[in-house]
Amino acid sequence: MGICKNKVSQYIPTGTMEWREIELPCGSTGKDDERLMCDECTKQAKAMYPQGWRNTPGDTCKHGTYVGDAYGPDYICGHCEDAY
């Protein structure tokens, strides 16, 4: 899944009960280390990964096992491994 040119809004705290909206590129890392995705890319990712994900699309196999991503742990699902 490629990164598009859309912007994603995120709100950051600027003081007590005050927030400021910032726009970041789709696919960038948000303030809480989550991957920011626009609505279009989220819809595309949900179609490609119906099992969902923890941190980034594709980090959970079809059995729901966390298998990591390009930057995290690389755990292998026993069910997926047995299929090959």
N, C-alpha and C positions, 0 to 999 in steps of 0.2 A: 504494500500500500504506500503510494507516494505521498509526499507532502504537497498540499495545494498552496495557493497564494492568499487564501482567506485569512482574516484576522479573528482572534478569539478574545473576548473581553474577560478580564479578571479584575476582581476588586481586592485592593490591598489596604490594610489599616494604616491610617496616617495619624491617628491620635485616639483619644477616648471617644468611642461611638462615632468616629469619622472614618470614611472610606473613600478611596480614590480609584476610579476606573482606569485601567491601563489596557491597551490592546497589544497582543503579542501574536506572532505568526503561528499559524496552525502547525502542529508538530513540535513546537518548542516545549521547554520544561516550565511548569508553573511554579508558583511560590512555595508549594508544598511538595515539590519534586514529582508531581504527576505530569503525564503527557497531556498537553492541551490539544484538543481536536475540535474542529468546527462541526456543525451539524451534518454537513454533507459527508465528511470523512468518518464521522461516528456511524452514520447510517451504512456506509460502505463497509466499515470494520465489523459491524454487527452481522451483516450478511456473510462476510468471509469467515467470521469466528463466532458461530452461534453458541459455542460453549462459554463465551465471555472471556474475560481476562482480569488479571490482578493489577498490573502496572502498565502494560503496553500490549496492544493487540498481538496475539500469537504466542503469548507466554503461558497459556494454558492449553493442554491437549484436548482432544475430543472426549476423553474420559474425565476431564475436570482436574487433572494433575498439573500442578505448577511445574513448568519445565524451564523457567527462566527466559531471558531475552538476550539480546546482543551484549548487554553490559552486566548482566547478573548471573546467578548460578545456572548451571546447565544440568538439571536433573532430568533423568530419562524415565518415562512412564513404562512400567513393566509390560502393560497390555500392548502399548504401541510397539515396543521392542520385539515382543513375541510374534507380532503380525508380519515381521519381515524375515 
